Amino acid sequence: MKTTHRVFFKDSYDMNEVESNSIDLIITSPPYPMIDMWDLHFSNSNDEIKQALEDGNGKKAFNIMHNQLEKVWKEVGRVLKVGGIVCINIGDATRTIKNNFQLFPNHVEITNFFYKNGFNELPCIIWRKPTNIPNKFLGSGMLPPNAYVTLEHEYILIFRKGKAKRKIPPKSEIRYNSAFFWEERNNWFSEIWEDIRGISQNLLKENNNQRNLRDRSAAFPLELPYRLINMYSIYGDTVLDPFWGTGTTSLAAVISMRNSIGYEINSEFMEFFKKKINNAKKLNNDINKYRLNNHIKFIEKYRKEGKDIKYKSNYYKFPVITNQETEFLLYSIKNYEENRNKFVIHYEKFSFNIE
């Protein structure tokens, strides 16, 4: 078994390297309109945005920024298979312009685009992020009526291309191998995620320059695309991230045995990704062990509560809650090959001894 991972260092407004109707899943976190750190990015893409910001016309700048993003969303619609899934991590923005404080609802603009362009909107996920802000009060503090609610969440918007679900052959072995555990399903498919805390500091021992690169990419934590990939794709699928950044989505695809394609305008991020790939074998092994050990702990607790378990994993031989989990199988990374901006990863079945 092997997967292929490619990165194109160009703007994703035109993804002509990708065939139409060829992508199974899209996971991305685009630049957030009206967040200060992305002003230069958007201004470089359209002079009208720079002028609107200089004029203090926030609503005009906001609308043009989303017009720019929609060029990418149109390409997303072209390359995605019918029945394929789009997951977009986006936060709203608050900003004071000319002494006027207001919310800029990014998730609404993106939802409207996909709704109007043949996608079915699925229930979204609210990702509640921890905040370290010592003083969360905006406006007049404790005095009504001019205080403001603090934003402490982002959205994971989820859309399906077309009305029909993706067609997969009945009793597909690879689909059943790609199953997740019953208890994972209960957690992952909840509408509010509070257990993803941020980028793992154990992933890499970063120097200052690498941390700066990560900050400039606004990278989301690995757990987020890893979870979404397991939720909405099967082994061997292809995942696309049109705003690749430091390659977190591709790394999640690597350790999940999916193929990936990324688009990124900043080629500096490739060196950062190569360091991640060097650590991917260990990371893949650690995550596999973590999931299996967590499942065993869950089963022990389940049995202590006096509940009956009817099924057993055919490969790992431990109990599972449902018949759909019996063919569950994880893969480990054997080695990889690199050729410029293309990586080929080789896998084998993951063996596991119950601790």
C-alpha contacts under 8 A as a table, 3 or more apart, distances in Angstrom:
res1	aa1	res2	aa2	distance
1	M	346	H	5.96
1	M	347	Y	5.40
1	M	348	E	6.86
2	K	257	M	7.51
2	K	344	V	6.75
2	K	345	I	5.34
2	K	346	H	4.40
2	K	347	Y	5.91
3	T	236	G	6.89
3	T	254	V	7.43
3	T	257	M	6.40
3	T	258	R	6.13
3	T	259	N	5.00
3	T	344	V	5.68
3	T	345	I	5.25
3	T	346	H	6.78
4	T	259	N	5.12
4	T	260	S	6.61
4	T	342	K	7.12
4	T	343	F	5.73
4	T	344	V	4.56
4	T	345	I	6.43
5	H	250	S	7.03
5	H	254	V	7.82
5	H	259	N	5.67
5	H	260	S	4.71
5	H	261	I	5.80
5	H	342	K	5.58
5	H	343	F	5.02
5	H	344	V	6.39
6	R	260	S	6.45
6	R	261	I	4.91
6	R	262	G	6.35
6	R	341	N	5.87
6	R	342	K	4.50
6	R	343	F	6.52
7	V	261	I	5.75
7	V	262	G	4.61
7	V	263	Y	5.83
7	V	264	E	7.43
7	V	341	N	5.57
7	V	342	K	6.65
8	F	261	I	7.87
8	F	262	G	6.20
8	F	263	Y	4.95
8	F	264	E	6.41
8	F	341	N	7.42
9	F	263	Y	5.83
9	F	264	E	4.85
9	F	265	I	5.07
9	F	266	N	6.63
9	F	267	S	5.96
10	K	263	Y	6.25
10	K	264	E	5.72
10	K	265	I	4.79
11	D	14	D	6.64
11	D	15	M	7.85
11	D	263	Y	6.70
11	D	264	E	6.45
11	D	265	I	5.63
12	S	15	M	5.43
12	S	72	V	5.93
12	S	75	E	7.84
12	S	242	P	5.63
12	S	243	F	7.46
12	S	263	Y	5.77
12	S	264	E	7.33
13	Y	71	K	5.39
13	Y	72	V	4.70
13	Y	75	E	6.75
14	D	72	V	7.48
14	D	75	E	6.80
15	M	18	V	5.79
15	M	75	E	6.76
16	N	19	E	7.11
18	V	22	S	7.35
18	V	79	V	6.57
19	E	22	S	5.68
19	E	79	V	6.04
20	S	23	I	7.96
20	S	78	R	5.33
20	S	79	V	4.12
20	S	80	L	6.84
20	S	81	K	7.71
21	N	78	R	6.35
21	N	79	V	4.63
21	N	80	L	4.76
21	N	81	K	4.09
21	N	82	V	6.87
22	S	79	V	5.70
22	S	80	L	5.88
22	S	81	K	5.59
23	I	26	I	7.42
23	I	79	V	5.83
23	I	80	L	4.59
23	I	81	K	5.60
23	I	84	G	7.36
23	I	237	D	7.80
23	I	238	T	5.59
23	I	239	V	6.42
23	I	240	L	6.83
24	D	80	L	6.20
24	D	81	K	5.88
24	D	84	G	5.13
24	D	85	I	6.88
24	D	233	S	7.08
24	D	237	D	5.95
24	D	238	T	5.46
24	D	239	V	6.17
25	L	80	L	7.16
25	L	84	G	5.74
25	L	85	I	5.05
25	L	86	V	5.99
25	L	87	C	7.90
25	L	229	I	7.77
25	L	232	Y	7.12
25	L	233	S	6.72
25	L	237	D	7.71
25	L	238	T	6.54
25	L	239	V	4.82
25	L	240	L	6.42
26	I	76	V	7.80
26	I	80	L	7.71
26	I	85	I	6.36
26	I	86	V	4.69
26	I	87	C	6.00
26	I	88	I	7.99
26	I	239	V	5.50
26	I	240	L	4.76
26	I	241	D	5.92
27	I	86	V	6.16
27	I	87	C	4.79
27	I	88	I	5.95
27	I	89	N	7.88
27	I	225	P	6.75
27	I	228	L	7.79
27	I	239	V	7.08
27	I	240	L	6.40
27	I	241	D	5.46
27	I	249	T	6.91
28	T	87	C	6.56
28	T	88	I	5.19
28	T	89	N	6.25
28	T	240	L	7.93
28	T	241	D	5.09
28	T	242	P	6.57
28	T	243	F	6.06
28	T	244	W	7.31
28	T	249	T	7.46
29	S	88	I	5.70
29	S	89	N	4.69
29	S	90	I	6.10
29	S	220	F	7.55
29	S	243	F	6.53
30	P	88	I	7.68
30	P	89	N	7.45
30	P	90	I	7.03
30	P	243	F	5.70
31	P	38	W	6.12
31	P	243	F	8.00
32	Y	35	I	5.76
32	Y	38	W	6.67
32	Y	90	I	6.72
32	Y	91	G	6.75
32	Y	92	D	7.54
32	Y	93	A	7.60
32	Y	106	N	7.29
33	P	38	W	6.93
33	P	39	D	7.67
33	P	42	F	7.93
33	P	62	F	6.10
33	P	65	M	5.90
33	P	66	H	7.01
33	P	93	A	7.35
33	P	106	N	6.87
34	M	38	W	7.30
34	M	39	D	6.91
34	M	58	G	7.81
34	M	61	A	7.75
34	M	62	F	6.21
34	M	93	A	6.00
34	M	94	T	7.67
34	M	95	R	7.27
34	M	104	F	7.08
35	I	38	W	5.76
35	I	39	D	6.85
35	I	93	A	5.98
35	I	94	T	7.79
35	I	95	R	7.80
36	D	39	D	5.35
37	M	40	L	7.27
38	W	41	H	5.20
38	W	42	F	6.34
39	D	42	F	5.37
39	D	43	S	5.94
39	D	50	K	7.80
40	L	43	S	4.96
40	L	44	N	5.98
40	L	50	K	7.97
41	H	44	N	5.38
41	H	45	S	6.60
42	F	45	S	5.12
42	F	46	N	6.45
42	F	49	I	6.77
42	F	50	K	7.83
42	F	65	M	6.34
42	F	68	Q	7.90
43	S	46	N	5.23
43	S	47	D	5.71
43	S	48	E	7.43
43	S	49	I	5.19
43	S	50	K	4.68
44	N	47	D	6.68
44	N	50	K	7.84
45	S	68	Q	7.68
46	N	49	I	5.67
46	N	50	K	7.20
47	D	50	K	5.25
47	D	51	Q	6.37
48	E	51	Q	5.07
48	E	52	A	6.04
48	E	61	A	7.60
48	E	64	I	7.66
49	I	52	A	5.09
49	I	53	L	6.22
49	I	60	K	7.74
49	I	61	A	4.99
49	I	64	I	6.40
49	I	65	M	6.96
50	K	53	L	5.28
50	K	54	E	6.23
50	K	61	A	7.74
51	Q	54	E	5.04
51	Q	55	D	6.07
52	A	55	D	5.01
52	A	56	G	6.16
52	A	57	N	5.06
52	A	58	G	6.81
52	A	60	K	6.26
52	A	61	A	5.28
53	L	56	G	5.02
53	L	57	N	5.88
53	L	58	G	6.28
53	L	61	A	6.17
54	E	57	N	7.66
56	G	97	I	5.87
56	G	98	K	6.17
57	N	60	K	5.57
57	N	61	A	6.41
57	N	97	I	7.68
58	G	61	A	5.13
58	G	62	F	6.01
58	G	97	I	6.62
59	K	62	F	4.98
59	K	63	N	6.19
60	K	63	N	5.22
60	K	64	I	6.29
61	A	64	I	5.27
61	A	65	M	6.07
62	F	65	M	5.19
62	F	66	H	6.44
62	F	104	F	7.39
63	N	66	H	5.28
63	N	67	N	6.29
64	I	67	N	4.82
64	I	68	Q	6.34
65	M	68	Q	5.15
65	M	69	L	6.50
66	H	69	L	4.90
66	H	70	E	6.07
66	H	109	E	7.17
66	H	110	I	7.77
67	N	70	E	5.10
67	N	71	K	6.88
68	Q	71	K	5.60
68	Q	72	V	7.52
69	L	72	V	5.41
69	L	73	W	6.48
70	E	73	W	4.73
70	E	74	K	6.07
70	E	113	F	7.44
71	K	74	K	5.36
71	K	75	E	6.73
72	V	75	E	5.14
72	V	76	V	6.22
72	V	242	P	7.52
73	W	76	V	4.78
73	W	77	G	6.29
73	W	114	F	7.98
74	K	77	G	5.12
74	K	78	R	6.47
75	E	78	R	4.96
75	E	79	V	6.30
76	V	79	V	5.49
76	V	80	L	6.04
77	G	80	L	5.62
77	G	161	K	7.32
80	L	84	G	5.97
80	L	85	I	7.84
80	L	161	K	7.33
81	K	84	G	5.05
81	K	161	K	7.21
82	V	160	R	7.98
82	V	161	K	5.31
82	V	162	G	5.95
82	V	164	A	7.51
82	V	165	K	7.91
82	V	166	R	6.60
83	G	160	R	5.75
83	G	161	K	5.07
83	G	162	G	5.92
83	G	163	K	7.20
83	G	164	A	5.67
83	G	165	K	4.69
83	G	166	R	4.03
83	G	167	K	7.44
84	G	160	R	5.65
84	G	161	K	5.57
84	G	165	K	7.70
84	G	166	R	6.16
85	I	158	I	6.95
85	I	159	F	5.67
85	I	160	R	4.62
85	I	161	K	6.50
85	I	232	Y	6.97
86	V	157	L	7.80
86	V	158	I	5.60
86	V	159	F	5.11
86	V	160	R	6.36
86	V	161	K	7.89
87	C	156	I	6.21
87	C	157	L	5.52
87	C	158	I	4.66
87	C	159	F	6.71
87	C	228	L	7.78
88	I	155	Y	7.74
88	I	156	I	5.35
88	I	157	L	5.04
88	I	158	I	6.62
89	N	154	E	7.02
89	N	155	Y	5.65
89	N	156	I	4.40
89	N	157	L	6.40
90	I	106	N	7.01
90	I	107	H	6.30
90	I	154	E	5.84
90	I	155	Y	5.34
90	I	156	I	6.44
90	I	157	L	7.58
91	G	106	N	6.53
91	G	107	H	6.77
91	G	153	H	7.19
91	G	154	E	4.42
91	G	155	Y	5.96
92	D	103	L	7.14
92	D	104	F	5.91
92	D	105	P	4.90
92	D	106	N	4.90
92	D	107	H	6.38
92	D	154	E	7.10
93	A	103	L	5.78
93	A	104	F	5.03
93	A	105	P	6.59
93	A	106	N	7.10
94	T	101	F	7.12
94	T	102	Q	5.67
94	T	103	L	4.50
94	T	104	F	6.01
95	R	101	F	5.61
95	R	102	Q	5.85
95	R	103	L	6.74
95	R	104	F	7.77
96	T	99	N	5.74
96	T	100	N	5.12
96	T	101	F	4.10
96	T	102	Q	6.52
97	I	100	N	5.18
97	I	101	F	6.50
105	P	108	V	5.50
105	P	109	E	6.84
106	N	109	E	5.34
106	N	110	I	6.42
107	H	110	I	5.31
107	H	111	T	6.02
107	H	155	Y	7.01
107	H	157	L	7.53
108	V	111	T	5.11
108	V	112	N	6.10
109	E	112	N	5.20
109	E	113	F	6.43
110	I	113	F	5.21
110	I	114	F	6.53
111	T	114	F	5.40
111	T	115	Y	6.00
111	T	121	E	7.60
111	T	157	L	7.51
112	N	115	Y	5.05
112	N	116	K	6.12
113	F	116	K	5.32
113	F	117	N	6.25
114	F	117	N	5.06
114	F	118	G	6.72
114	F	119	F	5.39
114	F	120	N	7.63
114	F	121	E	7.56
114	F	159	F	7.39
115	Y	118	G	6.34
115	Y	119	F	5.55
115	Y	120	N	6.48
115	Y	121	E	6.57
116	K	119	F	7.38
118	G	161	K	6.63
118	G	162	G	5.83
119	F	159	F	6.06
119	F	160	R	5.48
119	F	161	K	4.57
119	F	162	G	5.21
119	F	163	K	7.35
120	N	159	F	5.50
120	N	160	R	5.08
120	N	161	K	6.36
120	N	162	G	6.17
120	N	163	K	6.22
121	E	158	I	6.31
121	E	159	F	4.58
121	E	160	R	6.53
122	L	157	L	7.82
122	L	158	I	5.40
122	L	159	F	5.42
122	L	160	R	7.07
123	P	157	L	7.70
123	P	158	I	6.69
123	P	191	E	7.59
124	C	155	Y	6.95
124	C	156	I	5.73
124	C	157	L	4.87
124	C	158	I	5.55
124	C	191	E	6.70
125	I	155	Y	5.88
125	I	156	I	4.98
125	I	157	L	6.66
125	I	158	I	7.98
125	I	190	S	7.38
125	I	191	E	4.70
125	I	192	I	5.67
125	I	193	W	7.00
126	I	153	H	6.48
126	I	154	E	5.97
126	I	155	Y	4.84
126	I	156	I	6.31
126	I	191	E	6.08
126	I	192	I	4.75
126	I	193	W	6.20
127	W	153	H	5.39
127	W	154	E	5.16
127	W	155	Y	5.86
127	W	156	I	6.97
127	W	192	I	5.90
127	W	193	W	4.82
127	W	194	E	6.38
127	W	196	I	7.97
128	R	152	E	6.04
128	R	153	H	4.27
128	R	154	E	6.55
128	R	192	I	6.97
128	R	193	W	6.01
128	R	194	E	5.21
129	K	152	E	5.84
129	K	153	H	5.48
129	K	154	E	7.45
129	K	194	E	6.81
129	K	196	I	7.53
129	K	197	R	6.46
129	K	198	G	7.94
130	P	152	E	7.10
130	P	197	R	6.57
131	T	152	E	6.87
133	I	136	K	6.01
136	K	150	T	6.46
137	F	140	S	7.66
137	F	141	G	5.27
137	F	147	A	7.18
137	F	148	Y	7.17
137	F	149	V	7.82
137	F	150	T	7.18
138	L	141	G	6.17
138	L	147	A	5.68
138	L	148	Y	5.24
138	L	149	V	7.28
138	L	150	T	7.20
139	G	146	N	5.73
139	G	147	A	4.28
139	G	148	Y	5.77
140	S	143	L	5.55
140	S	144	P	7.17
140	S	145	P	7.93
140	S	146	N	5.59
140	S	147	A	4.90
141	G	147	A	5.70
142	M	147	A	7.26
143	L	146	N	7.12
143	L	147	A	7.05
144	P	147	A	6.35
160	R	163	K	7.29
160	R	165	K	7.81
162	G	165	K	7.94
168	I	172	S	7.06
169	P	172	S	5.43
171	K	175	R	7.70
171	K	176	Y	7.45
172	S	175	R	5.25
172	S	176	Y	6.48
173	E	176	Y	5.22
173	E	177	N	6.12
173	E	327	E	7.92
174	I	177	N	4.91
174	I	178	S	6.16
174	I	234	I	6.97
174	I	235	Y	6.40
175	R	178	S	5.05
175	R	179	A	6.71
175	R	234	I	5.68
175	R	235	Y	7.23
176	Y	179	A	5.28
176	Y	324	Q	6.77
176	Y	325	E	7.26
176	Y	327	E	5.60
176	Y	328	F	6.34
177	N	235	Y	7.92
177	N	327	E	5.18
177	N	328	F	4.52
177	N	329	L	4.94
177	N	330	L	7.62
178	S	230	N	7.45
178	S	234	I	5.43
178	S	235	Y	6.07
178	S	328	F	6.25
178	S	329	L	6.69
178	S	330	L	7.78
179	A	230	N	7.99
179	A	324	Q	7.14
179	A	325	E	6.02
179	A	327	E	7.59
179	A	328	F	5.45
179	A	329	L	7.76
180	F	184	E	6.38
180	F	185	R	6.66
180	F	230	N	7.29
180	F	231	M	7.86
180	F	325	E	6.90
180	F	328	F	7.07
181	F	184	E	5.07
181	F	185	R	6.24
181	F	295	H	7.44
181	F	320	V	7.57
181	F	321	I	7.97
181	F	325	E	6.35
182	W	185	R	5.14
182	W	186	N	6.49
182	W	320	V	7.85
182	W	321	I	6.40
182	W	322	T	7.11
182	W	325	E	7.66
183	E	186	N	5.12
183	E	187	N	6.46
183	E	295	H	7.82
183	E	298	F	7.80
184	E	187	N	5.15
184	E	188	W	5.82
185	R	188	W	5.19
185	R	189	F	5.78
186	N	189	F	5.82
186	N	190	S	6.59
187	N	190	S	5.60
188	W	193	W	7.76
188	W	227	R	7.19
188	W	231	M	7.68
190	S	193	W	6.88
193	W	196	I	6.76
194	E	197	R	7.36
196	I	221	P	7.72
196	I	223	E	6.72
196	I	224	L	7.22
197	R	221	P	7.89
198	G	220	F	7.25
198	G	221	P	5.12
199	I	220	F	6.78
199	I	221	P	4.17
199	I	222	L	6.49
200	S	203	L	5.56
200	S	221	P	6.96
200	S	222	L	7.54
201	Q	204	L	6.54
201	Q	205	K	7.41
202	N	205	K	6.91
203	L	276	K	7.59
203	L	279	N	7.61
203	L	283	L	7.52
204	L	275	K	7.80
204	L	276	K	7.16
204	L	279	N	7.79
206	E	209	N	7.85
206	E	210	Q	5.63
206	E	211	R	6.13
207	N	210	Q	5.42
207	N	211	R	6.39
208	N	211	R	5.15
208	N	212	N	6.25
209	N	212	N	5.06
209	N	213	L	6.33
210	Q	213	L	5.03
210	Q	214	R	6.26
210	Q	272	F	6.75
211	R	214	R	5.04
211	R	215	D	6.15
212	N	215	D	5.06
212	N	216	R	6.12
213	L	216	R	5.11
213	L	217	S	6.30
213	L	246	T	7.81
213	L	269	F	6.99
213	L	272	F	7.92
214	R	217	S	5.15
214	R	218	A	6.38
214	R	219	A	5.99
214	R	245	G	7.98
214	R	246	T	6.57
215	D	218	A	5.11
215	D	219	A	6.79
216	R	219	A	7.97
217	S	245	G	4.96
217	S	246	T	6.45
218	A	245	G	7.61
219	A	245	G	6.64
219	A	246	T	6.79
219	A	248	T	7.04
220	F	224	L	7.09
220	F	248	T	7.25
221	P	224	L	5.79
221	P	225	P	7.75
221	P	248	T	7.42
222	L	225	P	5.94
222	L	226	Y	6.13
222	L	248	T	5.84
222	L	249	T	7.33
222	L	251	L	7.74
222	L	252	A	6.41
223	E	226	Y	5.10
223	E	227	R	5.95
223	E	252	A	7.95
224	L	227	R	5.41
224	L	228	L	6.38
225	P	228	L	4.98
225	P	229	I	5.89
225	P	248	T	7.42
225	P	249	T	5.57
225	P	252	A	6.07
226	Y	229	I	5.25
226	Y	230	N	6.39
226	Y	249	T	7.45
226	Y	252	A	4.78
226	Y	253	A	7.05
226	Y	256	S	7.17
227	R	230	N	5.26
227	R	231	M	6.19
228	L	231	M	4.91
228	L	232	Y	6.01
229	I	232	Y	5.45
229	I	233	S	5.57
229	I	234	I	7.97
229	I	239	V	7.93
229	I	252	A	7.56
229	I	253	A	7.06
229	I	256	S	7.46
230	N	233	S	5.90
230	N	234	I	7.07
230	N	256	S	7.33
233	S	237	D	6.29
234	I	237	D	5.78
234	I	258	R	7.50
235	Y	256	S	7.35
235	Y	257	M	5.67
235	Y	258	R	5.52
236	G	257	M	6.28
236	G	258	R	4.73
236	G	259	N	6.17
237	D	258	R	5.19
237	D	259	N	5.94
238	T	258	R	5.86
238	T	259	N	4.44
238	T	260	S	5.24
238	T	261	I	7.43
239	V	250	S	7.75
239	V	253	A	7.09
239	V	258	R	6.97
239	V	259	N	6.08
239	V	260	S	4.62
239	V	261	I	6.35
240	L	260	S	5.64
240	L	261	I	4.78
240	L	262	G	5.82
241	D	244	W	5.30
241	D	249	T	6.63
241	D	250	S	7.77
241	D	260	S	7.84
241	D	261	I	6.41
241	D	262	G	4.89
241	D	263	Y	6.53
242	P	262	G	5.69
242	P	263	Y	4.77
242	P	264	E	7.02
243	F	262	G	7.07
243	F	263	Y	5.80
243	F	264	E	5.77
244	W	247	G	5.22
244	W	248	T	7.40
244	W	249	T	7.20
244	W	250	S	7.98
244	W	262	G	5.16
244	W	263	Y	5.41
244	W	264	E	5.22
245	G	248	T	7.47
245	G	264	E	6.15
245	G	266	N	7.72
245	G	269	F	6.59
246	T	269	F	5.14
246	T	270	M	7.00
246	T	272	F	6.39
246	T	273	F	5.76
247	G	250	S	5.16
247	G	251	L	6.14
247	G	262	G	7.42
247	G	269	F	7.80
247	G	273	F	5.89
248	T	251	L	5.06
248	T	252	A	6.22
249	T	252	A	5.10
249	T	253	A	6.22
249	T	260	S	7.97
250	S	253	A	4.90
250	S	254	V	6.12
250	S	259	N	7.95
250	S	260	S	5.57
250	S	261	I	7.19
250	S	262	G	7.24
251	L	254	V	4.98
251	L	255	I	6.44
251	L	276	K	7.26
251	L	277	I	7.08
251	L	280	A	7.39
252	A	255	I	5.40
252	A	256	S	6.09
253	A	256	S	4.93
253	A	257	M	5.95
253	A	258	R	4.82
253	A	259	N	6.23
253	A	260	S	6.28
254	V	257	M	5.37
254	V	258	R	6.12
254	V	259	N	7.06
254	V	260	S	7.82
254	V	280	A	7.58
254	V	345	I	7.20
255	I	258	R	7.86
255	I	280	A	6.77
255	I	281	K	7.74
255	I	283	L	7.58
255	I	284	N	5.04
255	I	332	S	7.62
255	I	333	I	7.39
256	S	284	N	7.92
256	S	331	Y	7.75
257	M	331	Y	7.17
257	M	347	Y	7.78
264	E	267	S	7.08
266	N	269	F	6.25
267	S	270	M	5.76
268	E	271	E	6.32
268	E	272	F	7.58
269	F	272	F	5.21
269	F	273	F	6.34
270	M	273	F	4.98
270	M	274	K	6.19
270	M	341	N	7.95
271	E	274	K	5.11
271	E	275	K	6.59
272	F	275	K	5.38
272	F	276	K	6.66
273	F	276	K	4.95
273	F	277	I	6.26
274	K	277	I	5.00
274	K	278	N	6.26
275	K	278	N	5.12
275	K	279	N	6.64
276	K	279	N	5.21
276	K	280	A	6.09
277	I	280	A	4.80
277	I	281	K	7.75
278	N	281	K	7.30
279	N	282	K	5.74
279	N	283	L	6.21
280	A	283	L	4.90
280	A	284	N	5.80
280	A	333	I	7.81
281	K	284	N	5.19
281	K	285	N	6.25
281	K	332	S	7.25
281	K	333	I	5.33
281	K	334	K	7.33
281	K	335	N	7.68
282	K	285	N	5.07
282	K	286	D	6.09
283	L	286	D	5.09
283	L	287	I	6.11
284	N	287	I	5.30
284	N	288	N	6.17
284	N	332	S	6.36
284	N	333	I	6.95
285	N	288	N	5.23
285	N	289	K	6.24
285	N	332	S	6.26
285	N	333	I	7.85
286	D	289	K	5.21
286	D	290	Y	6.06
287	I	290	Y	4.94
287	I	291	R	6.18
288	N	291	R	5.30
288	N	292	L	6.28
288	N	330	L	6.94
288	N	332	S	8.00
288	N	350	F	7.95
289	K	292	L	5.23
289	K	293	N	5.92
289	K	352	F	7.52
290	Y	293	N	5.29
290	Y	294	N	5.99
291	R	294	N	5.17
291	R	295	H	6.22
292	L	295	H	5.05
292	L	296	I	6.34
293	N	296	I	5.09
293	N	297	K	6.27
293	N	354	I	7.61
293	N	355	E	7.76
294	N	297	K	5.12
294	N	298	F	6.15
295	H	298	F	4.96
295	H	299	I	6.20
296	I	299	I	5.07
296	I	300	E	6.26
296	I	318	F	7.51
297	K	300	E	5.14
297	K	301	K	6.33
298	F	301	K	5.19
298	F	302	Y	6.04
299	I	302	Y	4.87
299	I	303	R	6.13
299	I	319	P	7.13
299	I	320	V	7.59
300	E	303	R	5.29
300	E	304	K	6.28
301	K	304	K	5.08
301	K	305	E	6.47
302	Y	305	E	5.34
302	Y	306	G	7.03
302	Y	307	K	6.07
303	R	306	G	5.14
303	R	307	K	5.32
303	R	308	D	6.87
303	R	309	I	7.77
304	K	307	K	7.41
309	I	319	P	6.86
309	I	320	V	7.03
309	I	321	I	5.96
310	K	319	P	7.71
310	K	320	V	7.69
310	K	321	I	6.99
310	K	322	T	7.69
311	Y	319	P	5.76
311	Y	320	V	5.39
311	Y	321	I	6.21
311	Y	322	T	6.31
311	Y	323	N	6.19
311	Y	326	T	6.90
312	K	317	K	5.87
312	K	318	F	5.56
312	K	319	P	4.15
312	K	320	V	5.26
312	K	326	T	5.86
313	S	316	Y	5.39
313	S	317	K	4.78
313	S	318	F	5.49
313	S	319	P	6.01
313	S	320	V	6.20
313	S	325	E	6.78
313	S	326	T	4.24
313	S	327	E	6.26
313	S	328	F	6.75
314	N	317	K	5.61
314	N	326	T	5.62
314	N	327	E	5.94
314	N	328	F	7.85
315	Y	326	T	7.93
315	Y	327	E	6.95
315	Y	328	F	7.41
315	Y	329	L	6.90
316	Y	329	L	7.98
316	Y	351	S	7.94
316	Y	352	F	7.05
320	V	323	N	7.69
320	V	325	E	6.26
320	V	326	T	6.77
321	I	325	E	7.31
322	T	325	E	5.68
322	T	326	T	7.32
323	N	326	T	5.52
324	Q	327	E	7.13
325	E	328	F	5.23
329	L	349	K	7.42
329	L	350	F	7.54
330	L	349	K	6.29
330	L	350	F	5.41
331	Y	347	Y	6.21
331	Y	348	E	5.60
331	Y	349	K	4.50
331	Y	350	F	4.59
332	S	347	Y	5.47
332	S	348	E	5.51
332	S	349	K	6.07
332	S	350	F	5.05
333	I	336	Y	7.94
333	I	345	I	6.98
333	I	346	H	5.96
333	I	347	Y	4.50
333	I	348	E	6.55
334	K	345	I	7.67
334	K	346	H	5.48
334	K	347	Y	5.06
334	K	348	E	6.45
335	N	345	I	6.13
335	N	346	H	5.46
335	N	347	Y	7.30
336	Y	343	F	6.83
336	Y	344	V	5.48
336	Y	345	I	4.33
336	Y	346	H	5.89
337	E	343	F	5.65
337	E	344	V	5.12
337	E	345	I	6.57
338	E	341	N	7.38
338	E	342	K	5.88
338	E	343	F	4.59
338	E	344	V	6.53
339	N	342	K	5.21
339	N	343	F	6.37
